[in-house]
Amino acid sequence: MMTHRQIELIESSWDFVILNTQETGKIFYDRLFELDPSLRQLFKGDLDSQSRKLVALITLVVHKLHNLHEVENDVKALGQRHANYKVAPEHYATVGIALLWTLEKALGAAWTEELKEAWIDVYTILSNTMIEAARH
């Protein structure tokens, strides 16, 4: 469970990222493929479209952190779709590293250890939900 403070930190940091970084998704995917080039083959088609979907999904989740149960079924469905695309459980760790790196670059001096821990907590909740859903 996330604290009210963690949720506030995530909301304000994400709002800053999407207001001030047009290319958040592109930066994320560039870093992801740098960390693990083999992941590129999992993405068919337009990465610009995929980037927009990623930012939209994170935005939705961030704005539902006080009521995360409202998007739980959506997160589970995404995990099941990812399994169909051959996303393995170990890929989620690489995605998490790329996400944290992207946030750190976008936020600069505003990136703190407390903020990092909040993002790790929310990503852990989401990725564990997706991994578990993919198993069923």
KELOMI-635487 format. One line per 8 residues: number of its first residue (from 0); their letters; for each residue x, z, y of N, C-alpha, C. Coordinates in nm, 2 decimals. Each point is the difference from the previous one (the first is absolute). Layout:
BEGIN
NUM	A	X:Z:Y:X:Z:Y:X:Z:Y ~ ...
END
This chain:
BEGIN
0	MMTHRQIE	0.08:0.00:-0.12:-0.08:0.00:0.12:0.09:0.00:0.12 ~ -0.04:-0.08:0.10:0.08:-0.01:0.12:-0.06:0.10:0.11 ~ 0.09:0.05:0.08:-0.04:0.09:0.10:-0.05:-0.08:0.13 ~ -0.07:0.07:0.08:-0.05:-0.06:0.12:0.12:-0.05:0.09 ~ 0.10:0.08:0.00:0.12:-0.05:0.08:0.06:-0.12:-0.05 ~ 0.01:-0.01:-0.14:0.06:-0.12:-0.06:-0.09:-0.13:0.04 ~ -0.13:0.02:-0.01:-0.09:-0.11:0.03:0.01:-0.04:0.14 ~ 0.01:0.09:0.09:0.02:-0.03:0.15:0.13:-0.08:0.02
8	LIESSWDF	0.11:0.05:-0.07:0.13:-0.07:0.01:-0.01:-0.14:-0.05 ~ -0.06:-0.02:-0.11:-0.01:-0.14:-0.06:-0.09:-0.09:0.09 ~ -0.11:0.06:0.04:-0.09:-0.08:0.09:0.07:-0.05:0.13 ~ 0.06:0.09:0.06:0.07:-0.03:0.13:0.12:-0.10:-0.02 ~ 0.07:0.02:-0.11:0.12:-0.08:-0.02:-0.05:-0.14:-0.04 ~ -0.10:-0.01:-0.08:-0.05:-0.14:-0.05:-0.06:-0.07:0.12 ~ -0.08:0.07:0.08:-0.05:-0.06:0.12:0.11:-0.06:0.09 ~ 0.11:0.07:0.02:0.11:-0.04:0.07:0.06:-0.13:-0.06
16	VILNTQET	0.02:0.00:-0.13:0.06:-0.11:-0.07:-0.08:-0.13:0.01 ~ -0.14:0.01:-0.02:-0.08:-0.12:0.01:-0.02:-0.05:0.15 ~ 0.01:0.09:0.09:-0.01:-0.04:0.14:0.13:-0.06:0.05 ~ 0.11:0.04:-0.05:0.13:-0.04:0.05:0.09:-0.09:-0.09 ~ -0.05:-0.03:-0.11:0.07:-0.09:-0.09:-0.09:-0.10:-0.06 ~ 0.02:-0.13:0.05:-0.08:-0.11:-0.05:0.03:-0.03:-0.15 ~ 0.13:0.02:-0.03:0.05:-0.05:-0.13:0.02:0.11:-0.10 ~ -0.08:0.11:0.00:0.02:0.11:-0.09:0.00:-0.05:-0.15
24	GKIFYDRL	-0.10:-0.08:-0.03:0.00:-0.05:-0.14:0.12:-0.09:-0.04 ~ 0.04:-0.08:0.09:0.11:-0.09:-0.03:0.13:0.09:-0.01 ~ 0.02:0.09:0.08:0.12:0.09:-0.01:-0.01:0.08:-0.13 ~ -0.12:0.04:-0.04:-0.01:0.07:-0.13:0.04:-0.09:-0.11 ~ -0.06:-0.12:-0.01:0.03:-0.09:-0.11:0.14:-0.04:-0.01 ~ 0.06:-0.03:0.12:0.14:-0.03:0.00:0.09:0.11:-0.06 ~ -0.03:0.12:0.03:0.07:0.12:-0.05:-0.03:0.01:-0.15 ~ -0.12:-0.01:-0.04:-0.04:0.01:-0.14:0.08:-0.10:-0.09
32	FELDPSLR	0.00:-0.12:0.05:0.07:-0.11:-0.08:0.15:0.02:0.00 ~ 0.05:0.06:0.11:0.14:0.03:0.01:0.04:0.11:-0.11 ~ -0.09:0.10:-0.01:0.02:0.11:-0.10:-0.01:-0.05:-0.14 ~ -0.10:-0.09:-0.02:-0.02:-0.05:-0.14:-0.05:-0.14:0.01 ~ 0.10:-0.10:0.00:-0.04:-0.14:0.01:-0.10:-0.05:-0.11 ~ 0.00:0.07:-0.12:-0.09:-0.05:-0.10:-0.14:0.02:0.03 ~ -0.03:0.09:0.10:-0.14:0.02:0.04:-0.06:-0.12:0.07 ~ 0.08:-0.09:0.05:-0.05:-0.11:0.08:-0.09:-0.09:-0.09
40	QLFKGDLD	0.03:-0.01:-0.13:-0.07:-0.08:-0.09:-0.15:0.05:-0.02 ~ -0.02:0.12:0.03:-0.14:0.06:-0.01:-0.09:-0.04:0.11 ~ 0.06:-0.06:0.10:-0.08:-0.04:0.12:-0.02:-0.15:0.01 ~ -0.12:-0.05:-0.04:-0.03:-0.14:0.01:-0.06:-0.03:0.13 ~ 0.04:-0.11:0.06:-0.07:-0.04:0.13:0.06:0.06:0.12 ~ -0.08:0.01:0.10:0.04:0.02:0.14:0.03:0.15:0.02 ~ 0.12:0.03:0.04:0.04:0.14:0.03:-0.06:0.05:0.13 ~ -0.03:-0.09:0.09:-0.06:0.05:0.13:-0.14:0.05:-0.03
48	SQSRKLVA	-0.07:-0.06:-0.09:-0.13:0.05:-0.04:0.01:0.13:-0.07 ~ 0.10:0.01:-0.09:0.03:0.12:-0.07:0.03:0.12:0.09 ~ 0.08:-0.04:0.10:0.04:0.10:0.10:-0.12:0.06:0.08 ~ -0.09:-0.09:0.04:-0.12:0.04:0.07:-0.08:0.09:-0.09 ~ -0.01:-0.03:-0.13:-0.08:0.08:-0.10:0.06:0.14:-0.01 ~ 0.14:0.00:-0.01:0.07:0.13:-0.01:-0.03:0.09:0.12 ~ 0.02:-0.06:0.12:-0.03:0.08:0.12:-0.14:0.05:0.01 ~ -0.09:-0.09:-0.04:-0.15:0.04:0.01:-0.03:0.11:-0.10
56	LITLVVHK	0.06:-0.01:-0.12:-0.02:0.10:-0.10:0.06:0.14:0.04 ~ 0.12:0.00:0.05:0.06:0.12:0.05:-0.08:0.06:0.12 ~ -0.05:-0.09:0.08:-0.08:0.05:0.12:-0.13:0.06:-0.05 ~ -0.07:-0.06:-0.10:-0.12:0.06:-0.06:0.03:0.14:-0.06 ~ 0.10:0.01:-0.08:0.04:0.12:-0.06:0.03:0.11:0.10 ~ 0.08:-0.04:0.10:0.04:0.10:0.10:-0.12:0.05:0.08 ~ -0.09:-0.08:0.02:-0.12:0.04:0.08:-0.10:0.08:-0.09 ~ 0.02:0.00:-0.13:-0.08:0.07:-0.09:0.07:0.13:-0.06
64	LHNLHEVE	0.11:0.04:0.05:0.08:0.11:-0.06:-0.08:0.13:0.00 ~ -0.09:0.02:0.09:-0.08:0.12:0.00:-0.11:0.00:-0.11 ~ -0.03:-0.12:-0.05:-0.10:-0.02:-0.10:0.05:-0.11:-0.10 ~ 0.12:0.03:-0.06:0.07:-0.09:-0.09:-0.09:-0.04:-0.11 ~ -0.09:0.09:-0.05:-0.09:-0.03:-0.11:-0.08:-0.13:0.03 ~ -0.03:-0.03:0.13:-0.08:-0.12:0.03:0.07:-0.13:-0.03 ~ 0.13:0.00:-0.01:0.07:-0.12:-0.04:0.07:0.01:-0.14 ~ -0.03:0.10:-0.07:0.06:0.02:-0.13:-0.03:-0.12:-0.09
72	NDVKALGQ	-0.13:-0.04:-0.01:-0.03:-0.11:-0.09:0.07:-0.13:0.05 ~ 0.01:-0.02:0.13:0.08:-0.12:0.04:0.14:0.01:-0.04 ~ 0.06:0.11:0.01:0.14:0.02:-0.04:0.02:-0.02:-0.15 ~ -0.09:0.05:-0.08:0.00:-0.02:-0.14:-0.01:-0.14:-0.04 ~ -0.10:-0.07:0.07:-0.02:-0.15:-0.03:0.13:-0.07:0.04 ~ 0.06:0.03:0.10:0.13:-0.06:0.04:0.11:0.02:-0.10 ~ 0.00:0.12:-0.06:0.10:0.03:-0.10:-0.03:-0.09:-0.13 ~ -0.12:-0.01:-0.03:-0.04:-0.09:-0.11:0.04:-0.14:0.02
80	RHANYKVA	-0.03:-0.05:0.12:0.04:-0.14:0.04:0.15:-0.02:-0.01 ~ 0.07:0.10:0.05:0.15:-0.01:-0.01:0.05:0.00:-0.14 ~ -0.07:0.07:-0.09:0.04:-0.01:-0.14:-0.02:-0.14:-0.05 ~ -0.10:-0.07:0.04:-0.03:-0.13:-0.04:0.11:-0.10:0.05 ~ 0.06:0.04:0.12:0.10:-0.09:0.06:0.14:0.04:-0.06 ~ 0.00:0.09:-0.10:0.13:0.04:-0.07:0.08:0.09:0.09 ~ -0.06:0.08:0.08:0.07:0.11:0.08:0.01:0.11:-0.10 ~ 0.13:0.04:-0.02:0.03:0.11:-0.09:0.00:0.14:0.07
88	PEHYATVG	-0.02:0.11:-0.07:0.01:0.13:0.07:0.13:0.02:0.08 ~ 0.11:-0.05:-0.05:0.13:0.03:0.07:0.01:-0.08:0.13 ~ -0.08:-0.10:0.02:0.00:-0.08:0.12:-0.05:0.08:0.12 ~ -0.09:0.10:-0.03:-0.05:0.08:0.11:0.10:0.08:0.07 ~ 0.11:0.04:-0.07:0.11:0.08:0.07:0.07:-0.09:0.10 ~ 0.02:-0.13:-0.04:0.07:-0.09:0.09:-0.09:-0.03:0.12 ~ -0.13:-0.02:-0.02:-0.09:-0.02:0.11:0.00:0.12:0.09 ~ 0.00:0.12:-0.05:0.01:0.12:0.08:0.13:0.01:0.09
96	IALLWTLE	0.11:-0.04:-0.06:0.12:0.00:0.07:0.00:-0.10:0.11 ~ -0.06:-0.12:-0.03:-0.01:-0.11:0.11:-0.10:0.05:0.11 ~ -0.10:0.06:-0.04:-0.10:0.05:0.10:0.06:0.10:0.09 ~ 0.07:0.10:-0.05:0.07:0.10:0.08:0.10:-0.06:0.09 ~ 0.08:-0.09:-0.05:0.10:-0.07:0.08:-0.06:-0.07:0.12 ~ -0.11:-0.07:-0.03:-0.08:-0.08:0.10:-0.05:0.10:0.11 ~ -0.06:0.11:-0.04:-0.05:0.09:0.10:0.12:0.06:0.08 ~ 0.11:0.04:-0.07:0.11:0.05:0.08:0.05:-0.10:0.10
104	KALGAAWT	0.01:-0.13:-0.04:0.05:-0.10:0.10:-0.10:-0.02:0.11 ~ -0.13:0.00:-0.03:-0.10:-0.02:0.11:-0.01:0.12:0.09 ~ 0.02:0.12:-0.05:-0.02:0.12:0.08:0.12:0.05:0.07 ~ 0.12:-0.04:-0.05:0.12:0.04:0.07:0.02:0.15:0.01 ~ 0.02:0.05:0.12:0.02:0.14:0.02:-0.12:0.09:-0.03 ~ -0.12:-0.06:-0.01:-0.12:0.07:-0.03:-0.01:0.04:-0.15 ~ 0.09:-0.07:-0.08:0.00:0.03:-0.14:0.07:0.13:-0.03 ~ -0.07:0.10:-0.05:0.05:0.13:-0.02:-0.01:0.03:-0.15
112	EELKEAWI	0.07:0.11:-0.04:-0.01:0.04:-0.14:-0.14:0.04:-0.04 ~ -0.07:0.07:0.10:-0.14:0.04:-0.02:-0.09:-0.12:-0.02 ~ 0.02:-0.10:0.08:-0.08:-0.13:-0.01:0.03:-0.07:-0.14 ~ 0.13:0.00:-0.03:0.04:-0.06:-0.12:-0.07:0.06:-0.12 ~ 0.00:0.14:0.00:-0.06:0.07:-0.11:-0.15:-0.03:-0.01 ~ -0.07:-0.01:0.11:-0.14:-0.03:0.01:-0.03:-0.14:-0.07 ~ 0.08:-0.09:0.04:-0.01:-0.14:-0.06:0.03:0.00:-0.14 ~ 0.10:0.08:-0.05:0.03:0.01:-0.14:-0.12:0.05:-0.07
120	DVYTILSN	-0.06:0.11:0.05:-0.12:0.06:-0.06:-0.11:-0.10:-0.02 ~ -0.04:-0.07:0.11:-0.11:-0.09:-0.01:0.03:-0.12:-0.09 ~ 0.12:-0.05:0.00:0.04:-0.11:-0.09:0.00:0.05:-0.14 ~ 0.04:0.12:-0.03:0.00:0.05:-0.13:-0.14:0.01:-0.06 ~ -0.09:0.05:0.09:-0.14:0.01:-0.04:-0.06:-0.14:-0.04 ~ 0.03:-0.10:0.09:-0.06:-0.13:-0.02:0.07:-0.07:-0.12 ~ 0.13:0.01:-0.01:0.07:-0.07:-0.11:-0.04:0.06:-0.13 ~ -0.01:0.13:-0.01:-0.04:0.06:-0.12:-0.14:-0.04:-0.04
128	TMIEAARH	-0.09:-0.01:0.09:-0.14:-0.04:-0.02:0.00:-0.14:-0.06 ~ 0.08:-0.09:0.06:0.01:-0.14:-0.04:0.06:-0.01:-0.14 ~ 0.11:0.07:-0.02:0.06:-0.01:-0.13:-0.09:0.05:-0.11 ~ -0.07:0.11:0.02:-0.09:0.06:-0.10:-0.11:-0.10:-0.02 ~ -0.06:-0.06:0.10:-0.11:-0.10:-0.01:0.05:-0.12:-0.08 ~ 0.12:-0.04:0.01:0.05:-0.11:-0.07:0.02:0.02:-0.15 ~ 0.01:0.13:-0.03:0.01:0.03:-0.15:-0.13:-0.01:-0.07 ~ -0.11:0.00:0.07:-0.13:0.00:-0.06:-0.07:-0.13:0.01
END
